[in-house]
Amino acid sequence: MLGDLARYRVLTAEQLRRRHFRGGASSTTLNRLNKLKAAGYITRATMGYGHGAVWLLTPKGATASATGLPAPRARTGFYEGFPGGYYHHHCVVADVAAALLAKAASLSVAASWQTEAEWCQQQGSAATGSPRPDGVLRLTASDGTIQRLAVEVERHPKPARAYAVKLRWYCQQLAAGAFERVRWYCGDDVTLRHVQIAVAAANLPEMETRPLAPLLAALTPLAA
């Protein structure tokens, strides 16, 4: 559990139950989380009224995770329009990762997920102040070839110009062979259209857009 919290930065109790107590009662997960909290390894933060709560590591928990990843900073301000939006964004990204890995497994394709935190750790100082993907899906073919799909989760629309910096960065990364493809999952039709316009302007066939809802339909809703 500590390792997953280090990798994904924040997770809900339900997301942790799916990963570690699948088929078990929610109370089992909560009992474990409360024990870790009492021991000082994790803490709980709300995502704003009516938006549930998440669990995240303390510095003690980050050390115990043995991942080399730091504890996330507490985020209390607005992000994407509401308090706790930063936490909710990372929870949605974690669900996207779970859905993509499940889909790959159903097709008997070997796959792994590199989180944003792990990607930044791998890049070292080069990641400082740089754009970064929300995650990278690594697909391994039968011949051992690895295809890297950079994933972006865009839940709310922005003006097309707001994507310019990240799109230029992805153009550079694709040209350098850091990724083979880039896929944007969008939270609603308006967001999808905004991203499609920006991606079309970049004129790169390696970039694609998809609606978010169908991907997550098989997963249970986020819970506190």
C-alpha positions in Angstrom: 0.0 0.0 0.0 2.8 2.4 0.8 4.4 1.7 -2.5 1.3 2.4 -4.5 0.7 5.7 -2.5 4.3 6.7 -3.3 3.8 5.9 -7.0 0.4 7.5 -7.5 0.8 10.2 -4.9 -2.8 9.9 -3.7 -5.4 7.2 -3.8 -8.9 6.7 -2.3 -9.7 3.8 0.0 -11.7 2.2 -2.8 -8.7 2.3 -5.1 -6.5 0.8 -2.5 -9.1 -1.9 -1.9 -9.1 -2.8 -5.6 -5.4 -3.2 -5.6 -4.8 -4.9 -2.3 -8.0 -6.4 -0.9 -10.0 -7.2 -4.1 -13.1 -9.1 -3.0 -12.6 -8.0 0.5 -14.9 -5.7 2.5 -14.3 -1.9 2.6 -13.9 -2.2 6.4 -10.8 -4.3 5.9 -9.1 -1.6 3.8 -10.1 1.1 6.2 -8.8 -0.8 9.2 -5.5 -1.2 7.6 -5.4 2.5 6.6 -6.3 3.6 10.1 -3.5 1.5 11.5 -1.0 3.0 9.1 -2.3 6.5 9.9 -1.9 5.9 13.7 1.7 4.7 13.1 2.4 8.0 11.2 3.0 6.5 7.8 0.0 8.1 6.0 -2.5 10.9 6.4 -6.0 11.6 5.0 -7.1 14.7 3.1 -10.5 15.8 1.9 -11.2 16.7 -1.8 -13.7 19.4 -0.8 -17.3 19.1 0.4 -19.1 16.2 -1.3 -16.0 15.0 -3.2 -14.7 12.4 -0.8 -11.2 12.0 0.6 -7.8 10.6 -0.3 -4.9 9.0 1.5 -1.3 10.1 1.0 2.1 9.4 2.5 3.9 11.3 5.2 7.7 11.7 5.0 7.9 8.7 7.3 5.7 6.7 5.0 7.7 7.7 1.9 10.9 6.5 3.5 9.2 3.2 4.5 7.9 2.7 0.9 11.5 2.1 -0.3 10.7 3.7 -3.6 13.0 6.7 -3.4 9.9 8.9 -4.1 9.2 11.9 -1.8 5.9 12.4 0.1 3.5 14.6 -1.9 2.9 18.2 -0.7 -0.4 18.9 0.8 -2.7 20.8 -1.7 -5.4 22.9 -0.2 -6.0 25.5 -2.9 -8.2 25.4 -6.0 -7.1 23.2 -8.9 -9.2 22.7 -12.1 -12.0 24.7 -10.5 -12.6 23.3 -7.0 -10.7 22.6 -3.7 -9.0 19.3 -3.8 -9.0 19.2 -7.6 -5.3 18.2 -7.6 -6.1 15.2 -5.5 -9.1 14.3 -7.7 -7.0 14.6 -10.9 -4.4 12.1 -9.6 -7.2 9.7 -8.5 -8.7 9.8 -12.0 -5.3 9.2 -13.5 -4.9 6.1 -11.2 -8.2 4.8 -12.5 -7.1 5.4 -16.1 -4.0 3.4 -15.4 -6.0 0.5 -13.8 -8.4 0.5 -16.8 -5.6 0.5 -19.4 -3.7 -2.3 -17.6 -6.9 -4.4 -17.3 -7.6 -3.9 -21.0 -4.1 -5.0 -22.0 -4.4 -8.1 -19.7 -7.7 -9.0 -21.4 -5.9 -9.0 -24.7 -3.0 -11.0 -23.3 -0.6 -8.1 -23.9 2.2 -7.6 -21.4 1.9 -4.0 -20.0 3.1 -1.9 -17.1 2.4 1.7 -16.0 5.0 4.3 -15.2 3.4 7.0 -13.0 4.2 10.7 -13.3 6.2 10.5 -10.1 8.3 7.6 -11.5 8.8 9.3 -14.8 10.1 12.4 -13.0 12.3 10.3 -10.9 13.8 8.6 -14.0 14.4 12.0 -15.7 16.1 13.5 -12.7 16.9 17.2 -12.9 15.7 17.3 -16.5 12.1 17.1 -15.3 12.4 20.2 -13.2 10.1 22.9 -14.6 9.4 20.7 -17.6 6.0 19.4 -18.9 5.4 15.7 -18.0 2.9 13.1 -18.9 0.2 12.0 -16.5 1.6 8.5 -17.0 3.2 6.2 -19.5 1.7 2.8 -20.6 4.5 0.5 -21.6 3.4 -2.3 -23.9 5.8 -5.2 -24.6 5.3 -7.2 -27.8 6.1 -10.9 -28.1 9.5 -10.1 -29.7 10.4 -7.9 -26.7 9.8 -4.6 -28.4 8.4 -1.9 -26.1 5.9 0.7 -27.2 5.5 3.7 -24.9 2.2 5.5 -24.9 2.2 8.8 -23.0 -1.1 9.5 -21.5 -2.8 12.8 -20.7 -6.0 13.1 -18.7 -7.9 16.3 -19.4 -11.1 16.6 -17.4 -11.9 20.3 -18.1 -11.5 22.5 -21.2 -8.8 25.0 -21.7 -8.3 27.5 -24.6 -6.4 25.8 -27.5 -3.5 28.1 -26.9 -3.1 26.7 -23.3 -2.0 23.4 -24.9 0.7 24.9 -27.0 3.6 24.5 -24.6 2.8 20.8 -23.9 2.2 20.0 -27.5 5.5 21.5 -28.5 7.2 19.4 -25.8 5.5 16.3 -27.0 6.6 17.0 -30.6 10.2 17.1 -29.3 9.7 13.9 -27.3 8.2 12.0 -30.2 11.0 13.2 -32.5 13.6 12.1 -29.9 12.0 8.6 -29.6 11.0 9.1 -25.9 7.5 7.9 -26.7 5.9 6.2 -29.7 2.4 7.7 -29.2 0.5 10.2 -27.1 -3.1 9.8 -26.1 -5.4 12.4 -24.5 -8.4 11.2 -22.5 -11.0 13.9 -22.2 -13.7 14.3 -19.5 -16.5 15.7 -21.7 -17.4 16.6 -25.2 -16.4 20.2 -24.8 -13.0 19.3 -23.5 -12.6 16.6 -26.2 -13.3 19.2 -28.9 -10.8 21.7 -27.4 -8.1 19.1 -27.3 -8.9 17.8 -30.8 -8.4 21.4 -32.2 -5.1 21.7 -30.4 -3.9 18.3 -31.5 -5.0 18.8 -35.1 -2.9 22.0 -35.2 0.1 20.1 -34.1 -0.4 17.8 -37.2 1.2 14.7 -35.6 -0.4 11.3 -36.4 1.2 9.9 -33.3 -1.2 12.0 -31.1 -4.8 10.9 -30.6 -7.8 11.8 -28.4 -10.4 9.6 -26.7 -13.4 10.2 -24.4 -12.6 9.3 -20.8 -16.0 7.9 -19.7 -16.0 4.7 -21.8 -12.6 3.7 -20.5 -13.6 4.1 -16.9 -17.1 2.6 -17.3 -16.0 -0.8 -16.0 -14.5 0.6 -12.8 -16.5 1.2 -9.7 -17.0 4.9 -8.7 -14.4 6.7 -6.6 -15.2 6.4 -2.9 -13.9 8.1 0.2 
